[in-house]
Amino acid sequence: MRIRAGWQWLAAPELWSRRRTAAEAMLALVLGIMSAGTEELLGGEGLKLTGLGLLAAVLSLLRRRVPAVVLAVTAALAPVVVGFMPLLMVVGWSAGHRIVRVGRALVAFSLAFALCVGTTLTDTWSRQMPMTLVLFTTLYFLATTVVPGLASRYWTQRRSLLHALQERNAQLLRERAMVAGQARLRERQRIAQDMHDSLGHQLALISVHTGALEVDPALTDRQREVVGVLRGASVSAMHELREVVGILRDGVEAPAAVDEPGPAARGAAGIGGLVEAARTAGNTVELRRVGEVRPLAAAADHAAYRIAQEALTNAFKHAPGSAIGVELRYEPDSFVIEVVNGAASAASGDVVSGGQGLTGLRERARLVGGMVHAGPADGGGFRVAGVLPYGVVEAAPFVAAKDDFRQQSVQAALGSGGFLEMDWSAPQGAQVVGPPLPSHGGGKATGCGIAVAALLVLAAAGIFAVVFLVGSMSKGAIDPGQYESVQVGDSEDEVRAQLPSGDTFTTTGLHGKGPKEPEGSRCLVLMSWEAGDSVESEPVFRFCFKDGKLIEKKSYEVRR
């Protein structure tokens, strides 16, 4: 329990996934091995190697929780522990985006730099050329800490900006959808009011006049029957108009009124009533049912009724007097309604048609997951067939997302993990959403550019360091042949003219580590261009002068 609580403290402020946990543990292990292995190559052994490896692993795990502290500790230890250089790069990257405020980040990196320089000067202190040590330490800190920190901070800020743009675009989409919905609602209410005021009034007049005409004693029985059909149709139209007005106003289908005679039966069960009404009007209509009757979903049931109603109406208008066949087939996987009429037996004359009936049927069927086919029938005539599912099927969008120019839903726009692009050239408050931005390509290009720049800076610093080191070595190192050519008793000026000055940081720490110097003498200590017998010792040559002459020369090894 305590281990789990401690791990959650390390993972704060976010909980780690298993994949991240494994990656962090592997990174800590690698950094620990690199630190211990590097120290072993430099002569370390025993518990020191184990301690450095564990310390590197612990600092790697703590860098997310306390980035400033880990940065300071690692920067202070890096000059004396060469193996901490990879750890310092990782810590610098993490601190760059973990320390949020710019002021705190500046203080943390400045403190880390001061500790790094202080440790370097303390460990290799010499009164000779201290500014050179500061210069090299500065280049080292810039290459291993500052550059990764700046790259990490830039990458994090860019990602945060893209996420903020994404959220703002999603909010604009939601607001735009709300505005469009309110506009549609107002328009639907206006249409509903117009339909109620105009069509309702006209249908009420038709119903009243046909009712009065139906009881007129001057009519024959056949005429009275036809007038009754007209009156029933007007009453049914009134019921349907009331339902449509309710849908337009409230967005839901209004229930059929039970206190009024003849409510409209709008479903597959009402198709029989449509057929009877057509027969009463003098048309030859045959109804045929095939298969076991099964219930349909409400939307599909209503679509079946509308298909039959529209197909019969088209047959009345375009082929008056022709025989009509209506077939309802209850297939195992779908419901099929088919209306076929023969060729027109008489001229239909000018027919008033809006031209949108079949188009509306196709759209209605598509919204419930079905389809409608309309076309010429074999042997003449016309055929309308609809296939509808029994259950509820998710409706396809009116326009595919890829063809919906600047009308994407939030899901369509944000799918595939992309970010949205804001068109800032639009007026304030009227921004539009453009195509998704690639989520990784730009970030990778920028990251690669920063990495290349960092490598170039590091390469330049390395070249400068090599050139400077070679120059410094030439001021503080000689060949063994030069040492042999100098003889005790030679003039100090002649000897110094043959030898380098020794005024370089490469000879730091060599003075006072060999045999005791002669009393009252001034000694020049130089390194040898030849390597010693051990990596832990450095061969040196010492020349001591007194009263203007060389009084002693010695060759020995100094342990660094």
N, C-alpha and C positions, 0 to 999 in steps of 0.2 A: 504493500500500500504506500509506504514511504517512497519507494523507488518510483512508483507511478506518479506520485505527487511531485517529486523532484523533477521528473522528466517533463511533466506539464509546465512546471515553472521555467524550465529551459526553453520549451517550445513557445511560450507566450510571446506575443499576444495572440498568435494563431495556433490551432492544433495541427500537428503534423500528420500527414498520411503515412501509411506503411512505406510507400515508395520514398518519400522524403526522409523518413527515419533511417531507412537503409542507406540512402545516399549520404546523409550526414555522418552516420557511423563509419562508412567506408572512407569518406574524406578525412575524418579524424584519424583513422588508422593509417592512411597513406602519409599524412603530414607527420604523424609520430614516427613512422619508419624512416622517412626522409631526414628528419631532424637527428635521430639517433645514428643513422647510417653515415651522414655527413660528419658528425663528430667522431665517429669511429675511424674514418679515413684520416682525420687530423690528429689521431693519437689518443682519443678518449677511450675509456674502457670501464667495465664493471657497472656499479650502481649508477654512475654518472650518465651512462647511455640510457639506462632504463628510466631514470628520473626525467631526462630531457624528452624522451619519447612520450611519457605519460603527460608531462606538462604541455607539450604541443597539442596532444589530443584533447586535453581538458580546455585549453584556450580556444581550440577550434569549435568545441561544443558551446562554449560560453559567449562566442562572438555575436550571436543573434540576440542574446538576452541583455548583455552589458557591453555593447560595442565600444564605447569610449574607454572603459577600463581595460578591456582586452587589447585595444589599440595601443594604449599607453604602456602596458606591461610588455607587449611584444616588441614595440619599438625600443624600449629600454634594454631588452635582452638580446635583440638581433645583432648588435655590434660584437658582443662577446660569444654568441652562439651562432656560428655561421649557418648551421642547419635550419635556423628560423626564417631564412629569407623567403621560401615558399609560403610559410605560414603568414608572414608579414603581408604578402601580396593578397592572400585570401582575406585576411583581417581588414586590410585597407578597402577592398571591394565591398565587404559587408558593412563597414562603418560608413562608407560613402552614401548609402541609401537608408541605413538604419537610423542614423542620427538625422532627424527630420529638419530641425531648424538650422538655418545657415550659420547663425552666430555660434551655436553649440558645436557644429561641425568644424568651424574655423578654430575655436578654442581647443577642441579635442586634437585636431591634426597639428596645431602649433605646439601643444604640450608634448605630443608624441615626438615631434621633430626635436624639440629642446632636449628631451630625455635621450634620444638617439645620439645627438651630438655630445651631450654631457658624458654619456657612457663611453663613447669613442675616445674622447679626450682623457678621461680618467684611466682607461685601460691602456692606452698607448701614449701617455703624456710625455712630451719632450719639449724643451724650450726651443728646439729647432723647428721652424716651419709649422706652427699650429694651424695657421689659416689653410694650409694645404689639406690637412685632415678634415677641417670643416667643409672645404670644397668637395672633397670626395664623399663625405657623409651626406652632404646635401644632394649630390647627384644620385647617390644610392637611395635616399629616402624618396626623392621625386620619382625614380623609376619603379620602385617596389611598392610604394604606398600612395602617393598623391595621384599618379596617373590612373591606377585602378579605381581609386576613390572617386575621382571626377567622372570617369567613364560610367561607373555604377550609378552615380547620382543623376547623370544625364539620362541614362536609360530608364531609371525609375520615374523621373519627372515626365519623360515622354510618354511612358505607359500610363501614368496617372492622367495626363492631359487627354489621351485618347479615350480612356475610360470615362472621363468627365464629358467629353463630346458625345460619346455613345449614350450616356444617360440623358443628356440634354436632348439629343435627337429622339430618343424613345419617348421622352416627356412631350416633345412637340408632336409626335405622332399620335399620342393619346389625346392631347388637347385638340388636334385637328379632327380626330375621329369624333370627339364629343361635339365639336362645333358642327361637323357635318351631320351627326345624328340629330341635333337640335333643329338644324335647317330642314332635314327630311321630315321631322315630326311636325314642324309648322306647315310645311307644304302639304303633308297628308291631312292635317286638320282642315286646311283650306279646301282641299279637294273634297273631303268628306262633307263639309258644309255646303259646297256648291251642289254636290250630288243630292244631298238631302233636300235642299231648297228647290232645285229644278226638277230632277227626275222623280222625286217623291211626290211633288205636286201633280205632275203629269200622270203618273201611275194611279194616284188617288182619283183623279178625274176619270180615267179610263175605267177604273173599277166601279165608280158610281154610275156612269152612263151605261156600261154593259149590264150592271145589275138592274137598272130601270128598263133597259131594252129587253131583258130576259123575261120579264113579266108582261110584256106588251101582247095583248090578245090578237093583234093583227099578224103575228109571226106564225109560221108553220112550225111543226114539231122539229123538223130538220134544222131550220134556222135558229130555233130556240136552243137546240143542242150545241150548235156552233157558237152561239153567243155565250153559252155556259162555259165552253172551253176557253174562250177569250177572257171571261171573267176569272176563271181559275188560274189562267196564266198570269193575269195582272196581279192577283193576290200573291201567287208564288214569287213573282218579281218583286213585290213589296217586301216580302220576308227576306229575300236574298239581298236586296238593296240595304235593308237594315243591318244585316250581318256584315256586308262589305263596309258600310259606314263605321260600324264598331271596330272592325279590324284596322281601318285607316286611322281612327282616332286613338285607339288604345294599344294597337300592335298585337292584339290577341283576337281570336275568333269569338264572336259573341254567340252565346247559346241561343238555340232556337226558342222562340216564345211559345209557351205552352197554353197561353190563354187566348191565342188567336187561331182561327180555323186554318187548316191546310198548311202547316209549316213545311218548309222545303226540306226534303230528304236528300241531303247532298252526300251520297256515298254509293258504293256498288249496289247496295240494296235499293237505292232510288232509281236505278237504271230502268227497272221494270215500269215505274211510273212514267218515265220519259217515253218509253215505247207505247204505253197505253194512250198517252196524250197524243202521240203522233198518229196512232190508229184512229182516234176519235176525230182528228182533223182530216181524215180521209186518205191517209197514206197507207201503203201496204208495207208493214214492218214485221219481220220475223225475229223473235228472240230465242237464242239457243244457249244453254248452259252445259258445260262439259267439266267433269271432275268433281271432286268433293269440295264443297264450299268451305273456304277458310277465311278467317278475319284478316283484314289488312290494317296496317298502321293508319292513324287518322289522316296524315297528310297524303299517303298513297291512296286511301279510300276516296278522299275528296278529289284527287287528281283523276281517278278512274271515272268518277261522275262527270267531271268537266270534259274529259275526252269524248265520252259518249254524247254529251250534250252538244259540243261543238261539231262533232261529226254528223249528227242528225240535222243540226241547223244548216250545215253546208249542203247536205243532200237536199233539204227542202228548197234552198235558194238556187242551187246550180243544176239540180236534176229533178224538177218537180214532176210528180206522177210516176217516178221510177220506183221499182221494188227495192227495199232496204233490208239487209241482213245484219243482225247484231249477234255476235258470239262472245260469250264470256268463258274463258278456259282457265281453270284452276290447276296450273302445272305444279309439279313437286317443288320447284325453286322460285317460281314467279307467277304473277297473275297477268293474263293476256286478255285484252279487250280489242275486238276487231269489228269495224263497221264498214260494210261494203254496200255501195249503191250501184244500180245499173245505169246505163246510158239514159240521158234525158229523153223522155217520150214526147215532150212538147217544148216549144221555145220558152226560155226562161226570161227573156227580155232583159232590161237593165236591172242589174242586181246591185243593191247598196251593200258594200262590204268595206270594212276598215283594212283588210289585208293583214291583220295581225293575229288572227285566231290560231292558225297552226303554229306560228312562231311562239305564241304564248303557251300552247300545249307542250311544245318541245322543252321550253324552259321550265315549265311546271314539273314535267316528268324528270328532267335532269336534276332538279333540286331534291327529289326524293330518291335518287339513285336509279331511275328508270330511263326509258327512251321511247320516242314516238316516231313512227314512219308513216309518211303520207305520199301517195302517188297513184298513177293509173293502175286499174285492176286488169287482169287478164280477160280478154273478151269485151273490153269497154267498161266504162264506169270509173269509179274512184274508190280507193281503199285507204282507210285510216286504221292503224294498229298501234297499240301501246303495250309496253312490257313494264310491269311495276313490281317491285319487291314486296314481300309480305311484311318484313320488319322495317325498322328505322335504319336508314343508311345515311352516313355523314354526307352532306351535300358538298359538292365541289364549289369552289369560289366562282363568282360571276366572271372574273378575269384571272387568268393564271398569274402567279406572282411575277414570273419572268417577263410577262407582257404588260404588267401594270405600271405604266410610266409614272414614276414619282407618287405611287399610291400604295406602297408596300405596307403590309401590316408589320407590327413590331417583331413578330416571330419570323416572318419572311425576310425582313430586313436584317435581323440579327442572327439568322441561322448561319451555320457553318463557321461560327466564331469570328465573323468579320466585324470591323468597326464601321460606323457610318460617317459619311463625309457631309459636313455642313456647308451649304452654299452661302458664304458670308457676303456675297455681292447683293443678295436680296435685301430689301428694306428691313429695318428693325421690326421684329414681331411677325415677319412674313418669311422667315427662313424656310427653305425647302430641303428635303433630304435627297441626296444624290446616291450614286452607286456605292456599294460597300468598299471601304478601303482595305487593302490587304493587311492582315494583322501581324504578319511576321516579316515580310520581305524588306520593308523600310527599316525595321528595327535591326535586322541582320546586317543590312548594308551599313547602317550607322555604326553598329558595334564593330564590324570588321574595319571600318575606317579609323575608329578610335584605337583599335588594337594595332593596326599598322602604324599609326602615328606614335603610339607608345613604343613599339619596337624600333622605329627610326630614332626616337629620342634615346632609347637605351643603347642602340648601336653607336650613335654619335658619342654618347658618354663613354662607351667602352673603347672606341678608337682613341678618344682624347686621353683616357686613362692609360692605355698601352703606350702611347707616344710620351706621355708625361713620365711614366714609370721607367721607360728606356732611358730618357734623358736624365732622370734622377739616378739611375743605376750607374750611368757613365760618370757621374760626379762622385760616386762613393764606392767604386769597385775597380780592382786591378787584376791582371793575370799573375800567376805565380812567377812568370819570367821577369816581370817588372820588379817583383819583390827581391828576386835573386840579384838583379843588376845593381841594386842600391847597396852601398857598403857603409859600415859604421865608420864614422870619422869624416864623411863627406859633408860639404857645406850645406847648411839648412836651406839656403836659397836654391842651390842646385837640385837638391832632393825634391823640394816642393814644386820646382818647375817641371820635374819629370812625372809627378803624381797628381791625381785629381785633388780638388779642394776638400772633399768629404762633407761639404755643406749641403746635405740632403736628408730627407726624412728616412731614407732607406737604412741609414746607420743609427737610427733611433734605438736606444737601449743597449748599444754595444760597449759604450764607455763604462769603465769600472768593473767589468765582469771578467777580465783576464788576470794575469799575474800583476803583482803590485808594480806601479809605475815608479821610475827613479825619482828621487827627491829633487824637487825644484825644476822638473822637466815639463815640457809641453808635448803632448802626444797626439798623433793623427791616427785614427782608427779607420781602416777601410775594409770593405768586403772583398770576397774572392769571386771571380766569374765562374769558377769551378764549384760544383756541388760537393757538399760534404759526404761523409760516410753514412750519416743518419739524417732523416728528415727532421729530427728534433734539434739538431745542432747546426750552427752556421760557422764556416771557416772564415777567420778574419786575419788581417795583417796590421800590426801596430808599429808605428815609427815615433820614437821619442827624441826630442831635440832639447839641447841646453847650450847656452853660450854660443849660439849660431852654428852648432854642429849636430850631426846625428850621433847620439851616444848609445842608442839601443834600437834593435828591431826584433820583433817576435812574431811568430805564427802560431795560432792556437784556435780552438773551436769554442764558440759561445753557445750555450743552450738558450734558445728563445723562450 
